[in-house]
Amino acid sequence: MDQPLWTPSPARVRSTRLWDFMQVLNHRHDIHLNDYDSLWRWSNQHSESFWSDLWDYADIKAAFKGKQVLADAHRMPGARWFPDARLNFAQNLLRYRDDRPAIVFNGEDGRRVELSHAELYAEVARVSAGLKALGIQPGDVVAGYMPNIAETIIAMLATTALGGIWTSCSPDFGINGVIDRFGQVKPRVLFTTDGYLYNGKTLDSLDKVASITAAIESIEQTVVVPFVNTAPDLSPLTNASVISDFGDAQAQEVEFVALPFDHPLYVMYSSGTTGVPKCIVHSAGGTLIQHLKELILHTDIGRDDRFFYYTTCGWMMWNWMVSGLATGCTLVLFDGSPFAPRPEVLWDMAEREKITVFGTSAKYLAALEKAGVKPGKSHDLSPLKALLSTGSPLSHESFDYVYRDIKADLQLSSISGGTDIISCFALGSPVLPVWRGELQCPGLGMAVDIFDDNGQSLRQAKGELVCTQPFPSMPIGFWNDPDGQRFHDAYFDSFDNIWAHGDYGEITAHGGVIIHGRSDAVLNPGGVRIGTAEIYRQVEKVDAVVESLCIGQPWQDDVRVVLFVRLREGLLLDDELRQQIRTTIRANTTPRHVPAVIIQVADIPRTISGKIVELAVRKVVLGEAVKNKDALANPEALELYRDLPELQA
């Protein structure tokens, strides 16, 4: 395709905050930036100026900024941003105290709760006073085992206002999955609900919470938010109270503790499908300035926006979305199944709440198209200006679907980064066109490149996605990794002083980015590297296929491609359908992409955040142990891949 799917009008470009920021830089530095590419290059060539100017433009609230922007600038890891600064993360998210809506919660059961910025501030003041009374101090860990509701945000802000460290899992995590995570970081307080709703079912949480608190001795207090019952039975728990009895109702002001830029803010977790999850520690200042850059400049979010992301509290997109409060926008939350009671439920909400920025996963968009849903024809989406997608590469066909069946005049931003950096390496830009199958651009201040195995930069060729310069949202490190060796091995072992992210991608002729899948899942038939996303994009064109997963299987001194497909209900994989799949793949890729074996399965295993687990399936096929099945939403699906006759020598 030689034409973009969407191009912003000149008027729209000049109305964006990114364009405004560019003019600020031009005036301040007497330069002449006039497009995204020149801005991106300048942001990396003058990295310290860029991040300092961004601090000012985003109006970061701090007790002290300091003059030095970057210390130990040439060390990765080891570079330190704004080493003299003192700030508080929660203070920046609670900067507004007016009557405009801050949070609007929508539940699967139809309930709706709205909090103004003033009401949010008051609730944080009350809960934070309760945490202070328990002796929570900077560096103490507070955990949430919570659905995506307003009280989760309140608990996080109350914790981080005092300098505490917040960590969270969604309530669909199993007991062992929670213990594997929280047990490593030893929280003092646990926030939870009595249960949650999903796909029309009410699910109890308190029995699981009782087992979790019994296993994690560090938990001194459990705070329960009534969610499925107005008066939950807390008798299975020790040292527990409902949230209405917790805190100080007389507290009027939030105490914000000013702390260093690199003070720990969040502990995030790797998926843990190949072992105990890594505990990734992110800084308050790095998270704040990176999120503000991505929300204000790349997504063009401001006070008048209504911002929604379909996420759970166990996925980094929750943390990313919540930072939107610092822009003064309204956060729209949803908890429950995105297909219950019908596939249009999120679009009903988008219309009702006048959502301007709608975030979701690539999997959701593909499923929506397969279900025949056409929101643009059935709903008034006139306020919608941007649609964000992440979690896995967005197929070319999903790009077509969005512009055909959701909205033609729309910034579609496929974004990619991860829990590791709690942000993005490549994402959208409101001043750039959208090209089919491409992420619009590398992020500002992110020196993104593609390397071959020898560390040489590639252009318009596939290789390892790397970042060649320090960036503020690089993690502080891993929990319980005193010498930093595990952290170094995870990201800096491949190339000296270079962050290697573990994605297999390319930079396009348009300056965009394509992610072809995870590097550790890359197939290698005949010595040719193939990203799994290249195959998925073709398979999804076959109407009979709902979703697929492929692995490489060692075979006769080589590797063969094995494709698993889940078909529409009632369909069976026969020779004709196998041939259709192979023909579709061959016609749009190369003969090496064509799977040697295609097998029908009833389910595709996924993490709780919705990512397919190719490595876990490969381990099962090879007869190896999968160490941490509690990281999976449907661990029973792995048994479908064991001892398959089609895969025996």
Summary of the structure (lengths in Angstrom):
residues: 649
radius of gyration: 24.0
end to end distance: 42.6
largest distance: 73.0
contacts: 2263
relative contact order: 0.10
helix: 33%
strand: 25%
